[in-house]
């Protein structure tokens, strides 16, 4: 089992909007990928307050690769990405994959 973690930084004052858009992604896009809702984390102590992390469990790297391959073919994902963009600091998107022991 793996933990897939996507991290972005919100523009000042826009963190709540980023969180709302991630919740929307969980209900509109994730089901089309077969991804179960995960959890959302935000920076508090020792992390940037603007940081928003979206994470979920996947069985293996193949599961996340299949999801990534489907994303370009989902029009709602492109629309969602365009709507999210104004609230995110460009260049802060980052993926991490952790093994769950």
C-alpha positions, -999 to +999 in steps of 0.1 A: +000+000+000+012+035-009+003+070+002+002+094-028+006+130-017+001+161-038+012+194-023+006+230-035+008+264-019-021+288-020-018+325-026-022+346+005-058+346+017-068+319-008-061+287+012-098+281+020-107+284-017-080+258-026-094+234+000-129+239-014-116+231-049-098+200-037-130+188-020-148+194-053-122+173-071-128+145-046-165+144-055-164+152-093-131+137-106-118+111-082-148+087-087-141+087-125-105+075-116-116+049-090-098+069-063-114+069-028-115+103-010-084+109+010-076+137+034-065+173+031-038+187+053-026+223+058+006+238+071+006+247+108+038+245+128+071+240+110+054+241+076+043+269+054+008+281+064-001+284+027+007+247+020-022+224+012-016+187+009-041+163-007-033+126+000-049+092-005-040+056-004-033+036-035-026-001-038+005+003-059+022+026-084+002+011-112-030+025-097-017+060-096-002+057-131-036+045-144-053+075-127-027+100-142-032+085-176-070+090-175-068+126-163-062+143-197-093+126-211-117+140-184-130+174-195-142+182-159-106+178-147-093+204-172-121+228-162-113+222-125-076+228-131-084+261-149-106+271-120-080+262-093-051+280-110-057+315-099-056+305-062-023+285-064+013+298-064+027+288-097+055+262-096+047+248-061+030+217-072+048+186-059+041+149-058+055+125-031+048+088-029+053+070+005+052+033+013+028+024+041+043-001+065 
